[in-house]
Amino acid sequence: MFFHDPSDNLLAVDVSTLRNSVQLGAPHVLFHKQAIAGAYDVTADGKKFLFNSGDVKEESQPLTLVQNWTAELKK
């Protein structure tokens, strides 16, 4: 389980189940506040993180998402 503490550090806690109970491990810091700027995402296995680590500029170029691009290759 991942969460932010009051200082905005990103922490993790191991979670396991045994019969009908949930066991929580001790929380530990993964990333300090300075490394995180906004939203983040985690892979299903919890081994890789994606987050914005820099300043977001107001004059950024727009992002273009092309879906189904392989169909265009067949033309």
FENWOTA-V522856 format. One record per pair of residues at least 6 apart in sequence whose ideal C-beta (glycine too) atoms are under 6 Angstrom apart, sorted by the first residue. I is the first residue (numbers start at 1). J is the second residue. If there is no record, write none. Layout:
BEGIN
I & J
I & J
END
This chain:
BEGIN
1 & 13
1 & 15
2 & 12
3 & 11
5 & 11
7 & 33
8 & 33
9 & 29
9 & 32
9 & 33
10 & 30
10 & 31
10 & 36
11 & 27
11 & 29
12 & 30
13 & 24
13 & 25
13 & 27
14 & 25
15 & 24
16 & 23
35 & 53
36 & 51
37 & 52
38 & 52
40 & 49
40 & 51
41 & 50
42 & 49
END
